[in-house]
């Protein structure tokens, strides 16, 4: 079995969805498609969440209605009259679910409300895609992944119950594949034991594809993107990027840890553990070679691998009583970050201070600072950037930091990290 993951850009328009048919049709093995929401839909649903949680229910319903109409127009462009009517009925179930989620949303349960609303994007897109594939005579069965992936209730970044999910995947998806059918399902989402929808974190569709591939013993996973393969840096941020033809799991997980967006941080582990190769290929030209990620590659010489995280805050936390930041204080500080579900992107501590670079999310920042201020003095420096370079050279570091104010720099033999303005 092969697992193909299609992101929002690959299905952003009906024309793009049609263009994926040659990729799907040429596959001779059983196939599972893991699909994201249509391009920009998640962002639009986040606006709905914001309005609904602020009590602007009429505005939220109007925004949701526009999204519904956009998806129906998309389906109309792809489907025959008969198939469109069937798709419309299937989509109406999710449109109703979205309206209920808006009515139930509130500021007191923002993360919960976020997941109930935002998860609809993947359900809309895959339902349309499934009818389109069936119209082409392809044997695909649509699966609501919320019936398969069981998680805890950490909304917006749910943790998967691996044992339960593997049993469900084998029972539900395995039987479909055994019957000679292919599967289309959603990335990014799952459900709790109480059947509340959850999301697995932004870019979580990659993780879904990897997880299901590992559970169902797939031969390979392919992530189809709008680039010809994995680049040494984000081409939207940097000029003259270099395509990498082959790279190890170890190197990619380092990049993901430091914030590279091309592969979700949790994606690599299930693939590496099961020795499943991951391909990154271009959906606009399936004949391009792309990038392969696996346990071992022939060459271990890489260009500088560059990751830039914007919208960061640098916090300096200092003990009020001048006690050292050693094991007891560090344990307390780590516990605070953990309890508030805040990832630290870079840390450094001195005698009486602890410095942390984190994502600048104001709601979580305020909660964190209020908690820290009970025992510590806190200083913050906002709107900073975190630059990480693996396999750096002095020339590349100088070029990327010139004319910038350096707030913090950390170096090892292979990696340099710089917090800068």
PATI-428467 format. One record per residue (C-alpha): residue in one letter; x, y, z; residue number from 1. Coordinates in steps of 0.1 Angstrom, whole numbers, plus 5000, padded with zeros to 4 digits. Example, Ala and Ser with C-alpha at 12.3 -4.5 7.8 and 13.67 -1.06 7.14 Angstrom:
residues 2
+------+------+-------+------+-----+
| type | east | north |   up | seq |
+------+------+-------+------+-----+
|    A | 5123 |  4955 | 5078 |   1 |
|    S | 5137 |  4989 | 5071 |   2 |
+------+------+-------+------+-----+
end
This chain:
residues 421
+------+------+-------+------+-----+
| type | east | north |   up | seq |
+------+------+-------+------+-----+
|    X | 5000 |  5000 | 5000 |   1 |
|    X | 5010 |  5036 | 4993 |   2 |
|    X | 5000 |  5067 | 5012 |   3 |
|    X | 4997 |  5100 | 4993 |   4 |
|    X | 4992 |  5132 | 5012 |   5 |
|    X | 4977 |  5161 | 4993 |   6 |
|    X | 4978 |  5196 | 5009 |   7 |
|    X | 4955 |  5225 | 5004 |   8 |
|    X | 4975 |  5240 | 4976 |   9 |
|    X | 4971 |  5209 | 4955 |  10 |
|    X | 4933 |  5211 | 4956 |  11 |
|    X | 4929 |  5249 | 4958 |  12 |
|    X | 4908 |  5249 | 4926 |  13 |
|    X | 4887 |  5224 | 4907 |  14 |
|    X | 4913 |  5225 | 4880 |  15 |
|    X | 4940 |  5215 | 4904 |  16 |
|    X | 4919 |  5186 | 4917 |  17 |
|    X | 4914 |  5173 | 4882 |  18 |
|    X | 4951 |  5176 | 4875 |  19 |
|    X | 4958 |  5151 | 4903 |  20 |
|    X | 4940 |  5123 | 4885 |  21 |
|    X | 4971 |  5111 | 4865 |  22 |
|    X | 4991 |  5109 | 4898 |  23 |
|    X | 4963 |  5088 | 4913 |  24 |
|    X | 4955 |  5067 | 4883 |  25 |
|    X | 4990 |  5055 | 4876 |  26 |
|    X | 4994 |  5039 | 4910 |  27 |
|    X | 4991 |  5001 | 4907 |  28 |
|    X | 4991 |  4994 | 4944 |  29 |
|    X | 4963 |  5000 | 4970 |  30 |
|    X | 4963 |  5037 | 4978 |  31 |
|    X | 4953 |  5058 | 5007 |  32 |
|    X | 4948 |  5095 | 5001 |  33 |
|    X | 4952 |  5118 | 5032 |  34 |
|    X | 4938 |  5152 | 5022 |  35 |
|    X | 4939 |  5187 | 5037 |  36 |
|    X | 4912 |  5214 | 5035 |  37 |
|    X | 4909 |  5234 | 5003 |  38 |
|    X | 4936 |  5261 | 5001 |  39 |
|    X | 4929 |  5290 | 5025 |  40 |
|    X | 4899 |  5273 | 5041 |  41 |
|    X | 4916 |  5267 | 5074 |  42 |
|    X | 4924 |  5304 | 5076 |  43 |
|    X | 4889 |  5313 | 5068 |  44 |
|    X | 4875 |  5290 | 5095 |  45 |
|    X | 4899 |  5306 | 5120 |  46 |
|    X | 4881 |  5339 | 5113 |  47 |
|    X | 4848 |  5321 | 5120 |  48 |
|    X | 4862 |  5308 | 5153 |  49 |
|    X | 4873 |  5343 | 5163 |  50 |
|    X | 4839 |  5358 | 5156 |  51 |
|    X | 4820 |  5330 | 5172 |  52 |
|    X | 4840 |  5330 | 5204 |  53 |
|    X | 4836 |  5368 | 5207 |  54 |
|    X | 4799 |  5364 | 5206 |  55 |
|    X | 4795 |  5377 | 5171 |  56 |
|    X | 4773 |  5348 | 5161 |  57 |
|    X | 4755 |  5364 | 5132 |  58 |
|    X | 4788 |  5374 | 5116 |  59 |
|    X | 4802 |  5339 | 5122 |  60 |
|    X | 4772 |  5323 | 5106 |  61 |
|    X | 4775 |  5346 | 5076 |  62 |
|    X | 4811 |  5338 | 5071 |  63 |
|    X | 4803 |  5301 | 5074 |  64 |
|    X | 4776 |  5304 | 5049 |  65 |
|    X | 4800 |  5319 | 5024 |  66 |
|    X | 4824 |  5290 | 5029 |  67 |
|    X | 4795 |  5266 | 5024 |  68 |
|    X | 4786 |  5283 | 4991 |  69 |
|    X | 4822 |  5283 | 4980 |  70 |
|    X | 4825 |  5245 | 4985 |  71 |
|    X | 4792 |  5239 | 4967 |  72 |
|    X | 4804 |  5260 | 4937 |  73 |
|    X | 4836 |  5240 | 4938 |  74 |
|    X | 4816 |  5207 | 4937 |  75 |
|    X | 4794 |  5220 | 4910 |  76 |
|    X | 4824 |  5227 | 4888 |  77 |
|    X | 4836 |  5190 | 4891 |  78 |
|    X | 4805 |  5169 | 4893 |  79 |
|    X | 4776 |  5158 | 4871 |  80 |
|    X | 4741 |  5168 | 4882 |  81 |
|    X | 4734 |  5134 | 4898 |  82 |
|    X | 4767 |  5133 | 4917 |  83 |
|    X | 4764 |  5169 | 4927 |  84 |
|    X | 4730 |  5162 | 4943 |  85 |
|    X | 4745 |  5133 | 4963 |  86 |
|    X | 4775 |  5155 | 4973 |  87 |
|    X | 4752 |  5183 | 4984 |  88 |
|    X | 4733 |  5159 | 5007 |  89 |
|    X | 4765 |  5146 | 5022 |  90 |
|    X | 4780 |  5181 | 5027 |  91 |
|    X | 4747 |  5193 | 5043 |  92 |
|    X | 4755 |  5170 | 5073 |  93 |
|    X | 4788 |  5189 | 5079 |  94 |
|    X | 4773 |  5223 | 5072 |  95 |
|    X | 4748 |  5216 | 5100 |  96 |
|    X | 4776 |  5204 | 5123 |  97 |
|    X | 4795 |  5237 | 5116 |  98 |
|    X | 4764 |  5258 | 5125 |  99 |
|    X | 4760 |  5239 | 5157 | 100 |
|    X | 4797 |  5244 | 5166 | 101 |
|    X | 4793 |  5281 | 5160 | 102 |
|    X | 4763 |  5283 | 5183 | 103 |
|    X | 4782 |  5264 | 5210 | 104 |
|    X | 4814 |  5285 | 5207 | 105 |
|    X | 4826 |  5307 | 5236 | 106 |
|    X | 4857 |  5325 | 5249 | 107 |
|    X | 4856 |  5302 | 5280 | 108 |
|    X | 4864 |  5272 | 5257 | 109 |
|    X | 4883 |  5288 | 5228 | 110 |
|    X | 4906 |  5258 | 5220 | 111 |
|    X | 4877 |  5234 | 5221 | 112 |
|    X | 4856 |  5257 | 5199 | 113 |
|    X | 4885 |  5261 | 5175 | 114 |
|    X | 4887 |  5224 | 5169 | 115 |
|    X | 4850 |  5218 | 5164 | 116 |
|    X | 4849 |  5245 | 5138 | 117 |
|    X | 4883 |  5242 | 5120 | 118 |
|    X | 4880 |  5204 | 5115 | 119 |
|    X | 4852 |  5210 | 5091 | 120 |
|    X | 4876 |  5221 | 5063 | 121 |
|    X | 4890 |  5186 | 5058 | 122 |
|    X | 4856 |  5170 | 5059 | 123 |
|    X | 4843 |  5193 | 5032 | 124 |
|    X | 4872 |  5188 | 5009 | 125 |
|    X | 4875 |  5150 | 5012 | 126 |
|    X | 4837 |  5145 | 5007 | 127 |
|    X | 4839 |  5165 | 4974 | 128 |
|    X | 4871 |  5147 | 4964 | 129 |
|    X | 4855 |  5113 | 4971 | 130 |
|    X | 4825 |  5120 | 4948 | 131 |
|    X | 4849 |  5132 | 4921 | 132 |
|    X | 4870 |  5100 | 4923 | 133 |
|    X | 4839 |  5078 | 4922 | 134 |
|    X | 4826 |  5098 | 4892 | 135 |
|    X | 4859 |  5089 | 4874 | 136 |
|    X | 4853 |  5052 | 4880 | 137 |
|    X | 4880 |  5049 | 4907 | 138 |
|    X | 4873 |  5025 | 4936 | 139 |
|    X | 4877 |  5049 | 4966 | 140 |
|    X | 4858 |  5047 | 4999 | 141 |
|    X | 4855 |  5078 | 5021 | 142 |
|    X | 4864 |  5074 | 5057 | 143 |
|    X | 4858 |  5099 | 5085 | 144 |
|    X | 4891 |  5097 | 5102 | 145 |
|    X | 4875 |  5108 | 5135 | 146 |
|    X | 4862 |  5072 | 5137 | 147 |
|    X | 4898 |  5060 | 5135 | 148 |
|    X | 4921 |  5084 | 5153 | 149 |
|    X | 4915 |  5085 | 5191 | 150 |
|    X | 4932 |  5113 | 5211 | 151 |
|    X | 4932 |  5130 | 5244 | 152 |
|    X | 4915 |  5163 | 5249 | 153 |
|    X | 4944 |  5186 | 5243 | 154 |
|    X | 4926 |  5207 | 5218 | 155 |
|    X | 4946 |  5222 | 5190 | 156 |
|    X | 4975 |  5199 | 5196 | 157 |
|    X | 4959 |  5165 | 5205 | 158 |
|    X | 4980 |  5135 | 5216 | 159 |
|    X | 4971 |  5103 | 5198 | 160 |
|    X | 4961 |  5071 | 5217 | 161 |
|    X | 4983 |  5049 | 5196 | 162 |
|    X | 4970 |  5015 | 5206 | 163 |
|    X | 4934 |  5024 | 5202 | 164 |
|    X | 4940 |  5041 | 5169 | 165 |
|    X | 4961 |  5012 | 5155 | 166 |
|    X | 4933 |  4988 | 5163 | 167 |
|    X | 4907 |  5010 | 5147 | 168 |
|    X | 4929 |  5016 | 5116 | 169 |
|    X | 4934 |  4979 | 5111 | 170 |
|    X | 4898 |  4971 | 5117 | 171 |
|    X | 4882 |  4999 | 5096 | 172 |
|    X | 4908 |  5008 | 5070 | 173 |
|    X | 4925 |  4975 | 5068 | 174 |
|    X | 4892 |  4957 | 5059 | 175 |
|    X | 4885 |  4983 | 5031 | 176 |
|    X | 4919 |  4977 | 5016 | 177 |
|    X | 4915 |  4940 | 5019 | 178 |
|    X | 4883 |  4943 | 4998 | 179 |
|    X | 4904 |  4958 | 4970 | 180 |
|    X | 4892 |  4994 | 4975 | 181 |
|    X | 4913 |  5025 | 4980 | 182 |
|    X | 4907 |  5050 | 5008 | 183 |
|    X | 4903 |  5088 | 5010 | 184 |
|    X | 4904 |  5104 | 5044 | 185 |
|    X | 4913 |  5136 | 5063 | 186 |
|    X | 4945 |  5148 | 5076 | 187 |
|    X | 4950 |  5170 | 5107 | 188 |
|    X | 4919 |  5158 | 5127 | 189 |
|    X | 4908 |  5131 | 5151 | 190 |
|    X | 4884 |  5127 | 5180 | 191 |
|    X | 4883 |  5122 | 5218 | 192 |
|    X | 4866 |  5093 | 5235 | 193 |
|    X | 4836 |  5116 | 5239 | 194 |
|    X | 4835 |  5121 | 5201 | 195 |
|    X | 4846 |  5157 | 5203 | 196 |
|    X | 4866 |  5167 | 5173 | 197 |
|    X | 4903 |  5176 | 5177 | 198 |
|    X | 4931 |  5189 | 5156 | 199 |
|    X | 4967 |  5176 | 5157 | 200 |
|    X | 4984 |  5209 | 5153 | 201 |
|    X | 4990 |  5230 | 5121 | 202 |
|    X | 5005 |  5209 | 5093 | 203 |
|    X | 4992 |  5178 | 5111 | 204 |
|    X | 4981 |  5162 | 5079 | 205 |
|    X | 5016 |  5150 | 5073 | 206 |
|    X | 5015 |  5134 | 5108 | 207 |
|    X | 4982 |  5117 | 5099 | 208 |
|    X | 4997 |  5102 | 5067 | 209 |
|    X | 5028 |  5089 | 5086 | 210 |
|    X | 5008 |  5075 | 5115 | 211 |
|    X | 4984 |  5056 | 5093 | 212 |
|    X | 5012 |  5044 | 5070 | 213 |
|    X | 5030 |  5030 | 5101 | 214 |
|    X | 4999 |  5013 | 5115 | 215 |
|    X | 4989 |  4997 | 5081 | 216 |
|    X | 5025 |  4988 | 5071 | 217 |
|    X | 5026 |  5010 | 5040 | 218 |
|    X | 5055 |  5007 | 5016 | 219 |
|    X | 5060 |  5045 | 5013 | 220 |
|    X | 5045 |  5079 | 5020 | 221 |
|    X | 5045 |  5106 | 4994 | 222 |
|    X | 5038 |  5143 | 5003 | 223 |
|    X | 5027 |  5162 | 4972 | 224 |
|    X | 5037 |  5198 | 4973 | 225 |
|    X | 5040 |  5228 | 4950 | 226 |
|    X | 5078 |  5226 | 4951 | 227 |
|    X | 5100 |  5201 | 4933 | 228 |
|    X | 5113 |  5186 | 4965 | 229 |
|    X | 5128 |  5195 | 4999 | 230 |
|    X | 5148 |  5227 | 4997 | 231 |
|    X | 5177 |  5237 | 5021 | 232 |
|    X | 5156 |  5268 | 5030 | 233 |
|    X | 5121 |  5282 | 5025 | 234 |
|    X | 5122 |  5296 | 4989 | 235 |
|    X | 5095 |  5322 | 5000 | 236 |
|    X | 5120 |  5336 | 5025 | 237 |
|    X | 5154 |  5330 | 5009 | 238 |
|    X | 5169 |  5333 | 4974 | 239 |
|    X | 5190 |  5307 | 4956 | 240 |
|    X | 5178 |  5277 | 4976 | 241 |
|    X | 5191 |  5243 | 4968 | 242 |
|    X | 5170 |  5211 | 4963 | 243 |
|    X | 5181 |  5181 | 4983 | 244 |
|    X | 5177 |  5148 | 4965 | 245 |
|    X | 5182 |  5125 | 4995 | 246 |
|    X | 5184 |  5132 | 5032 | 247 |
|    X | 5182 |  5111 | 5064 | 248 |
|    X | 5154 |  5110 | 5089 | 249 |
|    X | 5178 |  5123 | 5115 | 250 |
|    X | 5186 |  5154 | 5095 | 251 |
|    X | 5150 |  5161 | 5087 | 252 |
|    X | 5138 |  5157 | 5123 | 253 |
|    X | 5165 |  5182 | 5133 | 254 |
|    X | 5151 |  5207 | 5108 | 255 |
|    X | 5115 |  5200 | 5119 | 256 |
|    X | 5125 |  5205 | 5156 | 257 |
|    X | 5139 |  5239 | 5148 | 258 |
|    X | 5107 |  5249 | 5130 | 259 |
|    X | 5110 |  5240 | 5093 | 260 |
|    X | 5075 |  5239 | 5079 | 261 |
|    X | 5081 |  5214 | 5051 | 262 |
|    X | 5077 |  5184 | 5073 | 263 |
|    X | 5056 |  5183 | 5105 | 264 |
|    X | 5078 |  5176 | 5136 | 265 |
|    X | 5058 |  5145 | 5146 | 266 |
|    X | 5058 |  5130 | 5111 | 267 |
|    X | 5093 |  5114 | 5110 | 268 |
|    X | 5091 |  5092 | 5141 | 269 |
|    X | 5065 |  5066 | 5130 | 270 |
|    X | 5082 |  5064 | 5095 | 271 |
|    X | 5117 |  5060 | 5109 | 272 |
|    X | 5105 |  5035 | 5135 | 273 |
|    X | 5090 |  5014 | 5107 | 274 |
|    X | 5117 |  5021 | 5080 | 275 |
|    X | 5091 |  5036 | 5056 | 276 |
|    X | 5106 |  5060 | 5031 | 277 |
|    X | 5091 |  5094 | 5027 | 278 |
|    X | 5090 |  5111 | 4993 | 279 |
|    X | 5084 |  5148 | 4987 | 280 |
|    X | 5072 |  5154 | 4952 | 281 |
|    X | 5057 |  5182 | 4930 | 282 |
|    X | 5021 |  5178 | 4921 | 283 |
|    X | 5024 |  5202 | 4892 | 284 |
|    X | 5050 |  5179 | 4875 | 285 |
|    X | 5049 |  5143 | 4888 | 286 |
|    X | 5079 |  5134 | 4866 | 287 |
|    X | 5103 |  5155 | 4887 | 288 |
|    X | 5125 |  5134 | 4909 | 289 |
|    X | 5117 |  5151 | 4942 | 290 |
|    X | 5134 |  5142 | 4975 | 291 |
|    X | 5135 |  5109 | 4993 | 292 |
|    X | 5139 |  5108 | 5031 | 293 |
|    X | 5151 |  5075 | 5047 | 294 |
|    X | 5173 |  5059 | 5073 | 295 |
|    X | 5206 |  5061 | 5053 | 296 |
|    X | 5216 |  5080 | 5022 | 297 |
|    X | 5247 |  5077 | 5000 | 298 |
|    X | 5260 |  5112 | 5007 | 299 |
|    X | 5261 |  5128 | 5041 | 300 |
|    X | 5273 |  5162 | 5028 | 301 |
|    X | 5246 |  5188 | 5029 | 302 |
|    X | 5244 |  5225 | 5021 | 303 |
|    X | 5236 |  5248 | 5050 | 304 |
|    X | 5200 |  5239 | 5061 | 305 |
|    X | 5183 |  5272 | 5071 | 306 |
|    X | 5152 |  5276 | 5092 | 307 |
|    X | 5137 |  5310 | 5101 | 308 |
|    X | 5110 |  5313 | 5127 | 309 |
|    X | 5092 |  5347 | 5128 | 310 |
|    X | 5069 |  5362 | 5154 | 311 |
|    X | 5089 |  5351 | 5183 | 312 |
|    X | 5092 |  5365 | 5219 | 313 |
|    X | 5124 |  5363 | 5239 | 314 |
|    X | 5116 |  5361 | 5276 | 315 |
|    X | 5141 |  5367 | 5304 | 316 |
|    X | 5130 |  5351 | 5337 | 317 |
|    X | 5150 |  5362 | 5368 | 318 |
|    X | 5147 |  5349 | 5404 | 319 |
|    X | 5133 |  5376 | 5427 | 320 |
|    X | 5154 |  5363 | 5457 | 321 |
|    X | 5187 |  5360 | 5437 | 322 |
|    X | 5186 |  5322 | 5441 | 323 |
|    X | 5205 |  5302 | 5414 | 324 |
|    X | 5187 |  5289 | 5384 | 325 |
|    X | 5197 |  5253 | 5390 | 326 |
|    X | 5179 |  5220 | 5392 | 327 |
|    X | 5150 |  5232 | 5415 | 328 |
|    X | 5142 |  5264 | 5396 | 329 |
|    X | 5147 |  5247 | 5363 | 330 |
|    X | 5123 |  5219 | 5372 | 331 |
|    X | 5097 |  5245 | 5383 | 332 |
|    X | 5101 |  5266 | 5351 | 333 |
|    X | 5099 |  5235 | 5328 | 334 |
|    X | 5068 |  5224 | 5346 | 335 |
|    X | 5051 |  5258 | 5340 | 336 |
|    X | 5059 |  5257 | 5303 | 337 |
|    X | 5047 |  5221 | 5301 | 338 |
|    X | 5015 |  5227 | 5320 | 339 |
|    X | 5006 |  5256 | 5297 | 340 |
|    X | 5015 |  5235 | 5266 | 341 |
|    X | 5041 |  5261 | 5254 | 342 |
|    X | 5070 |  5248 | 5233 | 343 |
|    X | 5103 |  5264 | 5240 | 344 |
|    X | 5123 |  5270 | 5208 | 345 |
|    X | 5155 |  5280 | 5224 | 346 |
|    X | 5167 |  5282 | 5260 | 347 |
|    X | 5197 |  5295 | 5279 | 348 |
|    X | 5203 |  5300 | 5316 | 349 |
|    X | 5228 |  5319 | 5336 | 350 |
|    X | 5233 |  5322 | 5374 | 351 |
|    X | 5199 |  5338 | 5383 | 352 |
|    X | 5182 |  5340 | 5350 | 353 |
|    X | 5165 |  5318 | 5324 | 354 |
|    X | 5160 |  5329 | 5288 | 355 |
|    X | 5134 |  5313 | 5265 | 356 |
|    X | 5124 |  5320 | 5229 | 357 |
|    X | 5088 |  5310 | 5222 | 358 |
|    X | 5061 |  5316 | 5196 | 359 |
|    X | 5045 |  5350 | 5201 | 360 |
|    X | 5009 |  5339 | 5208 | 361 |
|    X | 4995 |  5367 | 5230 | 362 |
|    X | 4968 |  5346 | 5248 | 363 |
|    X | 4993 |  5320 | 5259 | 364 |
|    X | 5020 |  5346 | 5265 | 365 |
|    X | 4998 |  5365 | 5290 | 366 |
|    X | 4989 |  5333 | 5308 | 367 |
|    X | 5026 |  5323 | 5310 | 368 |
|    X | 5038 |  5357 | 5322 | 369 |
|    X | 5011 |  5359 | 5349 | 370 |
|    X | 5021 |  5325 | 5362 | 371 |
|    X | 5058 |  5333 | 5361 | 372 |
|    X | 5054 |  5366 | 5379 | 373 |
|    X | 5043 |  5349 | 5411 | 374 |
|    X | 5079 |  5338 | 5417 | 375 |
|    X | 5101 |  5356 | 5391 | 376 |
|    X | 5107 |  5389 | 5374 | 377 |
|    X | 5099 |  5387 | 5337 | 378 |
|    X | 5112 |  5408 | 5308 | 379 |
|    X | 5100 |  5403 | 5273 | 380 |
|    X | 5113 |  5413 | 5239 | 381 |
|    X | 5087 |  5408 | 5211 | 382 |
|    X | 5088 |  5406 | 5174 | 383 |
|    X | 5121 |  5389 | 5172 | 384 |
|    X | 5132 |  5361 | 5148 | 385 |
|    X | 5149 |  5328 | 5155 | 386 |
|    X | 5174 |  5318 | 5128 | 387 |
|    X | 5187 |  5283 | 5128 | 388 |
|    X | 5214 |  5270 | 5104 | 389 |
|    X | 5225 |  5234 | 5103 | 390 |
|    X | 5259 |  5227 | 5087 | 391 |
|    X | 5266 |  5264 | 5088 | 392 |
|    X | 5296 |  5282 | 5075 | 393 |
|    X | 5309 |  5316 | 5088 | 394 |
|    X | 5301 |  5332 | 5054 | 395 |
|    X | 5265 |  5320 | 5054 | 396 |
|    X | 5260 |  5331 | 5091 | 397 |
|    X | 5275 |  5365 | 5084 | 398 |
|    X | 5253 |  5370 | 5052 | 399 |
|    X | 5221 |  5361 | 5070 | 400 |
|    X | 5227 |  5382 | 5101 | 401 |
|    X | 5243 |  5414 | 5086 | 402 |
|    X | 5225 |  5446 | 5095 | 403 |
|    X | 5205 |  5427 | 5122 | 404 |
|    X | 5207 |  5433 | 5160 | 405 |
|    X | 5217 |  5400 | 5176 | 406 |
|    X | 5200 |  5394 | 5210 | 407 |
|    X | 5213 |  5359 | 5216 | 408 |
|    X | 5236 |  5334 | 5198 | 409 |
|    X | 5243 |  5297 | 5204 | 410 |
|    X | 5267 |  5275 | 5185 | 411 |
|    X | 5276 |  5239 | 5184 | 412 |
|    X | 5299 |  5222 | 5158 | 413 |
|    X | 5270 |  5216 | 5134 | 414 |
|    X | 5243 |  5241 | 5144 | 415 |
|    X | 5240 |  5278 | 5151 | 416 |
|    X | 5209 |  5296 | 5164 | 417 |
|    X | 5205 |  5333 | 5165 | 418 |
|    X | 5177 |  5354 | 5180 | 419 |
|    X | 5177 |  5387 | 5162 | 420 |
|    X | 5157 |  5418 | 5153 | 421 |
+------+------+-------+------+-----+
end
